[in-house]
């Protein structure tokens, strides 16, 4: 498995004071130097953390690849087609949420998302759909033309160590298996940390894990380089 590091919360900390420190661009460099195989940023509609200038600078400076998380809107599609990240991950987005809550309803918006994916894919951008691990969402995702799905691991992460853990883990396992049988590559992320990430090894063929909050949280105490390196070792 590969490790993609989400640097949004570096920008959250910077924005708390309205200055330039800490730098998401420097954070991306440190992550790459210590094992990250991609850098993920979510350019939200309200620009609450990552800003447009961050994305435009990152696309010029990172050595691995930029994965741009974004909502299914004309504005975001236009930005993606202009800056040409290596990949995009389409996510649901609500102004009132603290972080992304639940997966994209691909099954309920199949025609819209299929049309949205087409120009991105034709431009050479890999497209991933952030979905809940359910049969209907996986099946619908395979019809859109997207090459990847990213399984929402939030319910599994929240249930880790409880009597619901096995139920939630099985959903991920079965969804990944189904997706791969339909020709999709499978990533996973949301809520994964240094304890619960270990079970991702039990899911055959996972391509990349996208992890941000737990790495940035650990970095407060250990430094970013060590935090990334330790997570990279856990998922090898």
Steps between C-alpha positions, in 0.01 A plus 500: 500500500603854429461795737337822395523777760227760533650836600175694547547544874840659452306771319237503777773585751644768272160658447437521875735798509448618144870492421728277297616248763501205499540459126298224329759503222784428743283236666452327165876498445562341840229240440651403166849474645372256761298258293181663376419393145242774446383823658128552550328836544130582513421832336166563665235740376549723806883474484509429875850353487669445164497808276518527123857630517600195706380266229663700223832501683484132593441389141829669408709386796411148612708211375239223532143575393220732606164346588235772503189429705207704375124529480304424183465861387578689181744725687705207625494321167632815331781533756597134458511526123714814528761377749495132394564307823600137458172395658180637644275347763137605480345546842171627644523839662280693742577842645390404851715187535829503689647239268360284221205302632422183310564406141386643171157378389608370161198270465263793547688730261630255244430706188638822651819339628560306178483826302728669754762225484523491120697823427734439794580150380540618140753758621711222649404555864435188708160521667406345833159502667484519880220261593352306787577125482164385368416283200281761329765773521778273377290372211397851400860624520609237250253646248636855515832444325700586812811287543504501882279503801609608845317310770379714788654335806338731755250250640769234532736747667236613748404143586857373541534314827124463547257218429411669169853489361461171313173610341652822369822333391308236303321775308837640390632155413200404289478840330866483398456149367196601294668813367805310383279244326343790309838636391536779753816575696439555868633762740380557856498774757329706770566463869787255457765530771806326640289231671217416262702521177645152562189320378525657156758228427216247513332657196661360188615740234453834673697748292544805722393625841433872536568614855524851638362591840673229703836571336475875560384436858799276572730749333415756771691279743755316285555718194351447156788298356483239776120486490495428126785251523327307777172478310684393186662217695162386633345462155795334326 
